[in-house]
Amino acid sequence: MLKRLITSREALLMLIILVLIGLVAIRFPRFITLSNLAGVFNDTSPLILLAIGQMIVILTKCIDLSVAANLALTGMVVAMINVAAPGVPVVVIIAVAIGLGALMGAFNGLLVWKLDIPPIVVTLGTMTIYRGTVFVISNGKWVNSHEMTQAFKAFPRYELFGMPMMSWTAIIAVIIFFIVMTRTTLGRSFYAVGGNPHAATYAGINVGRSQFWAFTISGALAGLTGYLWVSRYAVAYVNVASGFELDVVAACVIGGISIAGGIGSVGGALLGAIFLGVIKNALPVINVSPFWQLAISGSAIIIAVALNARSNKNHGRIILKSAEKTQ
């Protein structure tokens, strides 16, 4: 049990994160204060939510490049609803955000399932469509803080037990989807579809339907994140979270989710997101240009993919050696 913990990707990533925090603390001791670390986690919460959804999609041998565009469109829609109808309760706004996001995710899933279009092609296309739709419905204009109601902007900042609701939303999502992925038939079907689609089909699992639900869940989380993002930063515009889908994929890959499908965990997605969140918050503190974040993230992706490939190669050699011994 101890050996498995030491050699697990999650444990290794956790160690790297702690070392990284320690190195930053040497230069800037206040970085490791409880309030600052809580702030880092809060800043990383949108990435955690999107990474969980992306993880589920990647497990099924797919990828969703439209999550950031989904976020932007949903955020603009709920912001415009708030301006047009200030009396709409925040609970309704959140429900609309989740529903609209799920609808866009379901659209991706249907195209992949029913038309058998490669997921990367589908989501590249819908990414452009959703971004274009944001421009069309807003006429390219921004929705600014003074146009939003206080109730609309207050939810992500409201503190419960000393933590903002933005952070609590990410924590609740981690708990819910940990249970879904480890204790439900739906969660097991995602792993089965990604691990061996043919075997999953023989076992009575509908591969296309499972991928559809993966995209729908990813879309719902993107929609929820859209509201949280726009309300927290109190602004909605066409290019909100532009390029953020790359960070989401990076968080998953760094967290040990295999692009080949079937391998990964909610814990891995969480740690991958936290790793990128620490880097993003640490670089300005130690006077390193934030543009280095791109280089560091890209390097981390390459290293993570190389480790995955190496791991798979090692498994293959073990099998061959076992076969040789039996001859």
C-alpha positions as CSV (number, residue, x, y, z in Angstrom):
1,M,0.0,0.0,0.0
2,L,2.8,2.4,1.0
3,K,4.8,1.5,-2.2
4,R,1.8,2.1,-4.4
5,L,1.2,5.5,-2.7
6,I,4.8,6.6,-3.2
7,T,4.9,5.6,-6.9
8,S,1.4,7.0,-7.8
9,R,1.2,9.9,-10.2
10,E,-1.0,11.9,-7.7
11,A,1.5,11.5,-4.9
12,L,4.4,12.5,-7.1
13,L,2.5,15.6,-8.3
14,M,1.6,16.5,-4.8
15,L,5.2,16.3,-3.8
16,I,6.2,18.5,-6.8
17,I,3.6,21.1,-5.8
18,L,4.8,21.2,-2.2
19,V,8.4,21.6,-3.4
20,L,7.4,24.4,-5.7
21,I,5.5,26.2,-2.9
22,G,8.6,25.7,-0.7
23,L,10.9,27.2,-3.3
24,V,8.7,30.2,-3.8
25,A,8.4,30.7,0.0
26,I,12.2,30.9,0.3
27,R,12.0,34.0,-2.0
28,F,8.7,35.3,-0.6
29,P,7.7,33.8,2.8
30,R,4.3,35.4,2.9
31,F,3.3,33.1,-0.1
32,I,2.7,30.2,2.3
33,T,0.4,32.1,4.7
34,L,-3.0,30.4,5.0
35,S,-4.8,33.4,3.6
36,N,-2.6,33.5,0.5
37,L,-2.8,29.8,-0.2
38,A,-6.6,30.0,0.2
39,G,-6.5,32.9,-2.4
40,V,-4.5,30.7,-4.8
41,F,-7.0,27.9,-4.5
42,N,-9.9,30.4,-5.0
43,D,-8.2,31.7,-8.2
44,T,-7.7,28.2,-9.4
45,S,-11.3,27.1,-8.8
46,P,-12.6,27.8,-12.3
47,L,-9.7,25.7,-13.7
48,I,-10.6,22.9,-11.3
49,L,-14.2,22.8,-12.4
50,L,-13.3,22.8,-16.1
51,A,-10.6,20.2,-15.6
52,I,-13.0,17.8,-13.9
53,G,-15.3,18.0,-17.0
54,Q,-12.4,17.7,-19.4
55,M,-11.1,14.7,-17.5
56,I,-14.4,12.8,-18.0
57,V,-14.4,13.6,-21.7
58,I,-10.8,12.5,-22.2
59,L,-11.5,9.3,-20.3
60,T,-13.9,8.4,-23.1
61,K,-11.2,8.9,-25.8
62,C,-12.5,12.4,-26.7
63,I,-11.5,16.0,-26.1
64,D,-13.5,19.1,-25.6
65,L,-11.8,22.3,-26.9
66,S,-15.0,24.4,-26.7
67,V,-15.2,24.6,-22.8
68,A,-13.8,28.2,-22.7
69,A,-16.1,29.4,-25.5
70,N,-19.0,27.7,-23.6
71,L,-17.9,29.6,-20.5
72,A,-17.8,32.9,-22.4
73,L,-21.2,32.5,-24.1
74,T,-22.9,31.3,-20.9
75,G,-21.3,34.2,-18.9
76,M,-22.5,36.7,-21.5
77,V,-26.0,35.3,-21.6
78,V,-26.5,35.3,-17.8
79,A,-24.9,38.8,-17.5
80,M,-27.4,40.1,-20.1
81,I,-30.3,38.4,-18.3
82,N,-29.2,40.1,-15.1
83,V,-29.1,43.5,-16.9
84,A,-32.5,43.0,-18.6
85,A,-34.2,41.5,-15.6
86,P,-32.4,42.5,-12.4
87,G,-35.0,40.8,-10.2
88,V,-34.3,37.3,-11.4
89,P,-32.9,35.3,-8.3
90,V,-29.3,34.2,-8.4
91,V,-30.5,30.6,-8.0
92,V,-32.4,30.9,-11.3
93,I,-29.3,32.5,-12.9
94,I,-27.1,29.6,-11.8
95,A,-29.7,27.1,-13.1
96,V,-29.8,28.8,-16.4
97,A,-26.0,28.8,-16.6
98,I,-25.8,25.1,-15.9
99,G,-28.6,24.3,-18.3
100,L,-27.3,26.4,-21.2
101,G,-23.8,25.0,-20.7
102,A,-25.2,21.4,-20.6
103,L,-27.1,22.1,-23.8
104,M,-24.0,23.2,-25.6
105,G,-22.1,20.2,-24.3
106,A,-24.9,17.9,-25.4
107,F,-24.7,19.4,-28.9
108,N,-21.1,18.4,-29.0
109,G,-21.9,15.0,-27.8
110,L,-24.7,14.4,-30.3
111,L,-22.4,15.4,-33.2
112,V,-19.8,12.9,-32.0
113,W,-22.3,10.2,-31.2
114,K,-24.8,10.4,-34.1
115,L,-22.7,11.7,-36.9
116,D,-19.4,10.0,-35.8
117,I,-17.4,13.2,-36.4
118,P,-14.0,13.2,-34.6
119,P,-14.3,15.1,-31.3
120,I,-11.4,17.4,-32.0
121,V,-13.1,18.6,-35.2
122,V,-16.5,18.9,-33.6
123,T,-15.2,21.0,-30.6
124,L,-13.0,23.2,-32.8
125,G,-16.0,24.0,-34.8
126,T,-18.3,24.7,-31.9
127,M,-15.6,26.7,-30.2
128,T,-15.7,29.1,-33.1
129,I,-19.5,29.0,-33.2
130,Y,-19.9,29.8,-29.5
131,R,-17.4,32.6,-29.7
132,G,-19.1,34.1,-32.7
133,T,-22.5,33.8,-30.9
134,V,-21.1,35.8,-28.0
135,F,-20.2,38.6,-30.4
136,V,-23.6,38.5,-32.2
137,I,-25.8,38.6,-29.1
138,S,-23.7,41.4,-27.5
139,N,-22.9,43.3,-30.6
140,G,-19.3,43.2,-29.4
141,K,-20.1,45.3,-26.3
142,W,-19.1,44.6,-22.8
143,V,-21.3,44.1,-19.8
144,N,-19.6,46.0,-17.0
145,S,-19.7,45.9,-13.2
146,H,-22.0,49.0,-12.8
147,E,-24.6,47.3,-15.0
148,M,-24.8,44.1,-12.8
149,T,-26.8,43.8,-9.6
150,Q,-25.0,43.4,-6.3
151,A,-26.7,40.0,-5.8
152,F,-25.4,38.8,-9.1
153,K,-21.8,39.8,-8.2
154,A,-22.0,38.7,-4.5
155,F,-22.4,34.9,-4.8
156,P,-18.8,33.9,-5.6
157,R,-17.5,36.3,-2.9
158,Y,-19.9,35.2,-0.2
159,E,-17.8,33.5,2.6
160,L,-18.9,30.3,4.4
161,F,-16.6,29.2,7.2
162,G,-14.0,31.7,6.0
163,M,-13.9,30.5,2.4
164,P,-15.6,32.1,-0.7
165,M,-18.4,30.2,-2.5
166,M,-16.2,30.1,-5.5
167,S,-13.8,27.8,-3.6
168,W,-16.7,25.8,-2.0
169,T,-18.2,25.2,-5.5
170,A,-14.9,23.6,-6.6
171,I,-14.7,21.5,-3.4
172,I,-18.3,20.3,-3.8
173,A,-17.7,19.4,-7.4
174,V,-14.6,17.4,-6.6
175,I,-16.5,15.4,-3.9
176,I,-19.5,14.8,-6.1
177,F,-17.5,13.7,-9.1
178,F,-15.2,11.6,-7.1
179,I,-18.3,9.6,-5.9
180,V,-19.7,9.5,-9.5
181,M,-16.5,8.2,-11.0
182,T,-15.7,5.6,-8.3
183,R,-19.2,4.5,-7.0
184,T,-21.6,4.7,-9.9
185,T,-22.3,2.7,-13.1
186,L,-22.0,5.9,-15.2
187,G,-18.5,6.6,-13.8
188,R,-17.4,3.0,-14.5
189,S,-18.8,3.2,-18.0
190,F,-16.6,6.2,-18.8
191,Y,-13.5,4.2,-17.8
192,A,-14.7,1.2,-19.7
193,V,-15.4,3.1,-22.9
194,G,-11.9,4.7,-22.8
195,G,-10.1,1.6,-21.7
196,N,-11.5,-0.7,-24.3
197,P,-14.5,0.4,-26.5
198,H,-15.0,-3.0,-28.1
199,A,-15.1,-4.8,-24.7
200,A,-17.4,-2.1,-23.4
201,T,-19.8,-2.7,-26.3
202,Y,-19.8,-6.5,-25.7
203,A,-20.5,-5.7,-22.0
204,G,-23.7,-3.8,-23.1
205,I,-22.3,-0.3,-22.7
206,N,-23.3,2.2,-25.4
207,V,-20.1,3.9,-26.3
208,G,-21.7,6.8,-28.1
209,R,-24.2,7.5,-25.3
210,S,-21.4,7.4,-22.7
211,Q,-19.4,10.0,-24.7
212,F,-22.6,12.1,-25.1
213,W,-23.0,12.2,-21.3
214,A,-19.3,13.0,-20.8
215,F,-19.7,16.1,-23.1
216,T,-22.9,17.1,-21.4
217,I,-21.3,17.0,-18.0
218,S,-18.3,19.0,-19.3
219,G,-20.7,21.5,-20.8
220,A,-22.7,21.9,-17.5
221,L,-19.5,22.5,-15.5
222,A,-18.4,25.0,-18.2
223,G,-21.7,26.8,-17.9
224,L,-21.5,27.0,-14.1
225,T,-18.0,28.3,-14.4
226,G,-19.2,30.9,-16.9
227,Y,-21.5,32.5,-14.3
228,L,-18.9,32.3,-11.5
229,W,-16.2,33.8,-13.8
230,V,-18.3,36.7,-15.0
231,S,-19.9,37.5,-11.6
232,R,-16.5,37.3,-9.8
233,Y,-14.6,39.6,-12.2
234,A,-17.8,41.6,-12.8
235,V,-17.3,41.9,-16.6
236,A,-18.5,40.0,-19.6
237,Y,-17.1,40.3,-23.1
238,V,-16.3,38.4,-26.3
239,N,-12.8,37.2,-25.4
240,V,-13.5,36.1,-21.8
241,A,-11.2,33.1,-21.0
242,S,-9.7,33.2,-24.5
243,G,-7.2,30.3,-24.8
244,F,-8.2,28.9,-21.4
245,E,-9.1,25.6,-23.0
246,L,-5.3,25.0,-23.3
247,D,-4.8,25.4,-19.6
248,V,-7.7,22.9,-19.0
249,V,-6.2,20.3,-21.2
250,A,-2.8,20.9,-19.6
251,A,-4.2,20.5,-16.1
252,C,-5.6,17.1,-17.1
253,V,-2.5,15.8,-18.8
254,I,-0.2,17.0,-16.0
255,G,-2.6,15.3,-13.6
256,G,-2.0,12.0,-15.2
257,I,-5.2,11.7,-17.4
258,S,-4.1,9.7,-20.5
259,I,-5.0,11.3,-23.8
260,A,-5.5,7.7,-25.0
261,G,-8.4,7.4,-22.7
262,G,-9.4,5.1,-19.8
263,I,-6.8,6.3,-17.3
264,G,-7.2,9.2,-14.9
265,S,-8.9,10.4,-11.7
266,V,-10.6,13.4,-10.2
267,G,-7.7,13.8,-7.8
268,G,-5.3,13.9,-10.7
269,A,-7.3,16.7,-12.4
270,L,-7.5,18.6,-9.1
271,L,-3.7,18.4,-8.6
272,G,-3.0,19.3,-12.2
273,A,-5.1,22.4,-11.9
274,I,-3.5,23.3,-8.6
275,F,0.0,22.9,-10.1
276,L,-0.9,25.4,-12.8
277,G,-2.6,27.7,-10.3
278,V,0.5,27.8,-8.1
279,I,2.7,28.6,-11.1
280,K,0.4,31.4,-12.3
281,N,0.3,33.0,-8.8
282,A,4.0,32.4,-8.0
283,L,5.6,33.8,-11.0
284,P,4.7,37.5,-10.4
285,V,5.6,37.1,-6.7
286,I,9.2,36.2,-7.6
287,N,9.4,38.8,-10.3
288,V,9.3,36.3,-13.2
289,S,7.3,37.4,-16.3
290,P,3.9,35.7,-16.4
291,F,4.6,34.9,-20.1
292,W,6.9,32.2,-18.8
293,Q,3.8,30.4,-17.6
294,L,3.1,29.3,-21.2
295,A,6.6,27.8,-21.5
296,I,6.4,26.1,-18.1
297,S,2.9,24.7,-18.9
298,G,4.0,23.5,-22.3
299,S,7.1,21.8,-20.8
300,A,5.0,20.2,-18.1
301,I,2.7,18.8,-20.7
302,I,5.5,17.3,-22.7
303,I,7.1,15.8,-19.6
304,A,3.7,14.4,-18.5
305,V,3.0,12.8,-21.9
306,A,6.5,11.4,-22.0
307,L,6.0,9.8,-18.6
308,N,2.7,8.3,-19.7
309,A,4.4,6.9,-22.8
310,R,7.3,5.5,-20.8
311,S,4.9,3.9,-18.3
312,N,3.0,2.2,-21.1
313,K,6.3,1.0,-22.7
314,N,7.4,-0.5,-19.4
315,H,4.1,-2.4,-19.0
316,G,4.7,-3.8,-22.5
317,R,8.2,-5.0,-21.6
318,I,6.9,-6.7,-18.4
319,I,4.4,-8.6,-20.4
320,L,6.9,-9.8,-22.9
321,K,9.3,-10.9,-20.2
322,S,6.6,-12.8,-18.5
323,A,5.8,-14.5,-21.8
324,E,9.4,-15.4,-22.3
325,K,9.6,-17.1,-18.9
326,T,6.6,-19.2,-19.7
327,Q,8.1,-20.6,-22.9
